[in-house]
Amino acid sequence: DLPMPARHLLPNVRYYSIISQRRPFTIMVTGTGCWGRCSYCAIPEAPRFRNTVSAALDEVRHVVRAYGIREIDFFDADLFAGRSWIREFCERLAEEGLDLEWSCRASLVSVTPDLLRLARRAGCRQIYVGLETPDEDALRRMHRGVGPDKARQMLQTMRDVGIRALGFFMIGVPGETHASARATIRYALSLPIDYAQFSRMIAKPGSEHYRELVATTGVDYWREWVLGHDVPERLPNPWSRIGEAAIDFYTRLGYVAFYYRPGMMARSLLRMRSMDELQRSARTAARMLGVPVGRR
């Protein structure tokens, strides 16, 4: 029953993501909630609602025709959840023949080779996937359903059908050591992915790991923050065996090691479509090294 977002109030031509390639660019959400049970995430606590395929396609047509949108990033927690939904959506979107590319987030539990081929035919250019760590014990503790072997297989399938993959990786996972943090970086470098994001593991409010954090420390940090009280700049991470300085170090090291490989730099330059994209990438690359960068 909700109307479409009031995009007419926004300067749509100014928006982009770090790795978007076409403009005008916008984001969309076809549903809320997630069927996953990841121990650090608050999304599973949310109600799960989803637009009909027809309503989602109506919004796609609207943004293309009214605002000239050429790239959409679907922000659903897992766009591929509900295979009959995504199959119908991609089949009907492919029939539209729109000058449009799109990206989305998807769990590797949800994707299949035939769905990936169909999504590519419908204009899917890249998929963001949570890979986190190769440590299978940590994956089990976080309730992550796909281990490194299955992940590698599905990522190769994405590359084979022409869909780029962005992998999300975490430093500071349960039981994290210096050796396992380095293993996560090596894992990222070994995978057939085009982009990587390295993040500190943070327990979101309402999540299983956050309840563990409150029980361990006796402090409800998110509640205190919402009430305007002083809280630490970084939430404690009692399930990791390395400290905050080490977590920050390995997070930055992951970015530098992944993106500053000669082959990766060459591939990044070859797929650039515009001077605007080149400038954004150059600014991002400089920030990775801690170089202050202005708008120009």
Number of C-alpha atoms within 10 A of each C-alpha: 4 5 6 13 9 7 12 9 7 9 9 16 13 10 13 20 13 9 13 21 19 19 16 20 25 23 17 17 16 18 19 17 17 21 15 18 17 20 22 21 21 19 20 19 15 12 11 12 11 15 15 13 17 12 13 19 17 12 17 17 17 14 20 19 11 10 16 17 23 18 25 24 22 20 18 20 22 24 23 23 18 11 14 10 15 18 18 14 19 23 14 15 21 16 10 12 11 15 11 19 20 22 23 22 20 20 22 21 16 13 18 15 13 12 17 24 18 20 25 20 18 22 20 23 21 25 22 23 20 18 24 25 26 22 19 14 14 17 21 15 14 19 14 22 16 18 18 16 9 12 20 18 12 18 21 17 18 24 16 14 16 16 23 21 23 21 21 17 24 23 29 28 28 20 15 21 18 15 8 18 24 16 15 22 24 15 18 25 18 11 16 20 19 18 19 21 17 22 19 17 19 18 21 16 18 17 19 17 24 23 16 15 20 14 11 12 11 9 12 15 20 18 12 12 12 9 9 9 10 10 14 8 6 9 15 17 21 17 15 17 15 18 15 15 9 16 24 16 11 23 22 16 16 25 20 14 14 21 18 13 11 10 9 15 12 11 11 15 12 9 11 14 11 10 9 12 20 16 13 17 17 12 17 15 17 12 12 15 12 10 11 9 12 6 6 6
